């Protein structure tokens, strides 16, 4: 399926916003003391928007079931739809499993040259806490405690883990890359190579900007779907 000129301009616009925002953040960091007022402004703006999002998510108690019901009424083939939804869930779980138990341990083994599974075992408390809270920020104190027991330099641990909590959201990035493909297939849309590249870049940037609160990926996914010109209301299918 080919995109119209308006659709191309639509997802270029949102991709441009994401790239510009990233470049602006880097420029503010590089400006030193002169950039502090602007940095403080955006930090305050982020706090206000996060608070506003929390209010909206409370309204989601009523709104989300309504969206799901509306979308389900439009489904003609329930069996096929739920089969695809099951494949989507399986794909997400399989992708996260490969990242967690193959890719990351392999990187650790190649760079550190030690048994990665002993390291994972030492971090089991932090991993369980992260799964229970669905928040990397909430599990950060527990992670710091586990890393301290591994005799890691506290200065290195605090810097790497704090930055990693915000930027190294690999799971969120993979989820935000898989979900738009699923939504495109549900709507009979075939993504070309250019859109797939846009998807990878936008999902990576959007996941890095996602708030460290549960389900925040569903908010930033709007950016990814808009960049690709996909219907935003199809997000309700993922809630089912």
C-alpha positions as CSV (number, residue, x, y, z in Angstrom):
1,X,0.0,0.0,0.0
2,X,1.4,3.4,-1.0
3,X,1.1,6.5,1.1
4,X,-0.4,9.7,-0.2
5,X,1.5,13.0,-0.3
6,X,-0.4,14.2,2.8
7,X,0.5,11.0,4.7
8,X,4.1,11.4,3.9
9,X,4.1,15.0,5.1
10,X,2.2,13.8,8.2
11,X,4.8,11.3,9.5
12,X,7.7,13.5,8.4
13,X,6.3,16.2,10.6
14,X,6.2,14.1,13.7
15,X,9.6,12.5,12.9
16,X,11.0,16.0,12.6
17,X,9.6,17.0,16.0
18,X,11.2,14.0,17.7
19,X,14.6,14.6,16.0
20,X,14.5,18.4,16.8
21,X,13.6,17.7,20.4
22,X,16.5,15.4,20.8
23,X,18.9,17.8,19.2
24,X,17.6,20.6,21.4
25,X,18.2,18.5,24.5
26,X,21.8,17.9,23.4
27,X,22.3,21.6,22.7
28,X,20.9,22.6,26.1
29,X,23.3,20.2,27.8
30,X,26.2,21.5,25.8
31,X,25.4,25.1,26.6
32,X,26.6,24.8,30.2
33,X,25.4,27.4,32.7
34,X,23.7,29.5,30.0
35,X,21.4,26.6,29.2
36,X,20.3,26.0,32.8
37,X,17.2,28.3,32.8
38,X,15.9,26.6,29.7
39,X,16.7,23.2,31.2
40,X,14.9,24.1,34.4
41,X,11.9,25.3,32.3
42,X,11.6,22.0,30.5
43,X,12.1,20.0,33.7
44,X,9.2,21.9,35.3
45,X,7.2,21.5,32.1
46,X,7.9,17.7,32.3
47,X,6.6,17.6,35.9
48,X,3.4,19.4,35.0
49,X,2.8,17.3,31.9
50,X,3.4,14.1,33.9
51,X,0.9,15.2,36.5
52,X,-1.6,16.0,33.8
53,X,-1.0,12.6,32.3
54,X,-1.7,10.9,35.7
55,X,-5.1,12.7,35.8
56,X,-5.9,11.6,32.3
57,X,-4.9,8.0,33.1
58,X,-7.5,8.1,36.0
59,X,-10.1,9.1,33.5
60,X,-8.9,6.1,31.5
61,X,-10.8,3.9,34.0
62,X,-14.0,4.8,32.0
63,X,-12.5,5.9,28.7
64,X,-10.3,2.9,28.0
65,X,-13.2,0.3,28.3
66,X,-15.3,2.5,26.1
67,X,-12.6,2.6,23.5
68,X,-12.2,-1.1,23.6
69,X,-15.9,-1.7,23.3
70,X,-16.1,0.7,20.4
71,X,-13.2,-1.0,18.6
72,X,-14.6,-4.5,19.3
73,X,-17.9,-3.6,17.7
74,X,-16.0,-2.7,14.5
75,X,-14.3,-6.1,14.4
76,X,-15.9,-8.4,11.8
77,X,-13.7,-11.5,12.4
78,X,-13.3,-12.0,16.1
79,X,-11.5,-15.3,15.8
80,X,-8.9,-13.9,13.4
81,X,-8.5,-10.7,15.4
82,X,-7.8,-12.5,18.7
83,X,-5.5,-14.9,16.9
84,X,-3.5,-12.0,15.6
85,X,-3.6,-10.4,19.1
86,X,-2.3,-13.7,20.6
87,X,0.6,-13.7,18.0
88,X,1.3,-10.1,18.9
89,X,1.6,-11.0,22.7
90,X,3.8,-14.0,21.8
91,X,6.0,-11.9,19.6
92,X,6.5,-9.2,22.3
93,X,7.3,-11.9,25.0
94,X,9.7,-13.7,22.7
95,X,11.4,-10.4,21.7
96,X,11.9,-9.4,25.3
97,X,13.1,-12.9,26.2
98,X,15.7,-12.8,23.4
99,X,16.9,-9.4,24.6
100,X,17.0,-10.4,28.3
101,X,18.4,-13.9,28.1
102,X,20.5,-13.9,24.8
103,X,21.5,-10.4,23.6
104,X,22.3,-8.7,26.9
105,X,24.1,-11.7,28.5
106,X,26.1,-12.1,25.3
107,X,27.2,-8.5,25.4
108,X,28.1,-8.9,29.1
109,X,30.1,-12.1,28.3
110,X,32.0,-10.5,25.4
111,X,32.9,-7.2,27.2
112,X,33.3,-8.4,30.9
113,X,34.3,-12.0,30.1
114,X,32.4,-13.4,33.1
115,X,29.4,-15.6,33.6
116,X,26.4,-13.3,32.9
117,X,23.9,-15.5,34.7
118,X,25.7,-15.1,38.0
119,X,25.3,-11.4,37.6
120,X,21.6,-11.8,36.7
121,X,21.1,-14.0,39.8
122,X,22.7,-11.3,42.0
123,X,20.2,-8.8,40.5
124,X,17.2,-11.1,41.0
125,X,15.8,-8.9,43.8
126,X,15.9,-5.8,41.5
127,X,14.4,-7.7,38.6
128,X,11.5,-9.0,40.7
129,X,10.8,-5.5,42.0
130,X,10.9,-4.1,38.5
131,X,8.4,-6.7,37.2
132,X,6.1,-6.1,40.2
133,X,6.1,-2.3,39.8
134,X,6.4,-2.1,36.0
135,X,8.7,0.9,36.5
136,X,12.4,1.1,36.2
137,X,12.5,4.3,38.3
138,X,10.6,2.6,41.2
139,X,13.2,-0.2,41.2
140,X,16.2,2.0,40.9
141,X,17.0,2.1,44.7
142,X,16.8,-1.7,44.9
143,X,19.0,-2.0,41.8
144,X,21.6,0.4,43.4
145,X,21.5,-1.8,46.5
146,X,22.1,-5.0,44.5
147,X,25.0,-3.4,42.5
148,X,26.5,-2.2,45.8
149,X,26.7,-5.8,47.0
150,X,28.6,-6.7,43.8
151,X,31.3,-4.2,44.8
152,X,30.7,-1.8,41.8
153,X,32.0,1.7,42.3
154,X,29.1,3.7,43.7
155,X,29.9,6.7,41.5
156,X,29.8,4.6,38.4
157,X,26.7,2.8,39.5
158,X,24.7,5.9,40.3
159,X,25.6,7.6,37.0
160,X,25.1,4.6,34.7
161,X,21.9,3.3,36.4
162,X,20.3,6.8,36.6
163,X,21.0,7.5,32.9
164,X,20.1,3.9,31.9
165,X,16.8,4.2,33.7
166,X,15.9,7.1,31.4
167,X,17.6,6.2,28.1
168,X,18.3,2.4,28.0
169,X,14.6,1.5,27.7
170,X,15.3,-1.4,25.4
171,X,12.0,-3.2,26.3
172,X,10.0,-0.1,25.6
173,X,11.7,0.5,22.3
174,X,11.0,-3.1,21.1
175,X,7.4,-2.9,22.3
176,X,6.9,0.4,20.5
177,X,8.4,-1.1,17.3
178,X,6.3,-4.3,17.4
179,X,2.9,-2.7,18.3
180,X,2.8,-0.3,15.2
181,X,3.5,-3.3,12.9
182,X,0.6,-5.2,14.5
183,X,-1.7,-2.2,14.2
184,X,-0.7,-1.8,10.5
185,X,-1.5,-5.4,9.8
186,X,-4.8,-5.2,11.6
187,X,-5.8,-2.3,9.3
188,X,-4.5,-3.9,6.1
189,X,-1.6,-1.5,5.7
190,X,1.8,-2.7,4.4
191,X,4.8,-0.7,5.7
192,X,7.5,-0.1,3.1
193,X,11.3,-0.1,3.9
194,X,11.3,3.7,4.4
195,X,8.5,3.5,7.0
196,X,10.2,0.6,8.8
197,X,13.4,2.7,9.1
198,X,11.3,5.6,10.4
199,X,9.6,3.2,12.8
200,X,13.0,2.0,14.2
201,X,14.3,5.6,14.6
202,X,11.1,7.0,16.0
203,X,10.5,4.1,18.4
204,X,14.1,4.4,19.8
205,X,13.8,8.2,20.3
206,X,10.3,8.0,21.7
207,X,11.2,5.2,24.2
208,X,14.1,7.3,25.4
209,X,11.7,10.2,26.1
210,X,9.1,8.0,27.8
211,X,8.3,8.8,31.4
212,X,9.5,6.1,33.9
213,X,5.9,5.3,35.0
214,X,3.8,2.2,34.1
215,X,2.1,2.2,30.7
216,X,3.9,5.4,29.6
217,X,4.8,3.7,26.4
218,X,1.2,3.9,25.3
219,X,1.5,7.6,25.5
220,X,4.7,7.9,23.5
221,X,3.3,5.3,21.0
222,X,1.0,8.0,19.7
223,X,4.1,9.8,18.4
224,X,5.2,6.6,16.6
225,X,1.8,5.9,15.1
226,X,1.4,9.5,14.0
227,X,4.9,9.5,12.3
228,X,3.8,6.5,10.3
229,X,0.3,7.8,9.5
230,X,-1.4,4.9,11.3
231,X,-4.8,5.2,13.0
232,X,-4.2,6.2,16.7
233,X,-7.5,4.8,17.9
234,X,-6.2,1.3,17.1
235,X,-4.1,1.5,20.3
236,X,-7.3,0.4,22.1
237,X,-6.8,-3.1,20.6
238,X,-3.6,-3.5,22.7
239,X,-5.5,-2.8,25.9
240,X,-7.7,-5.9,25.2
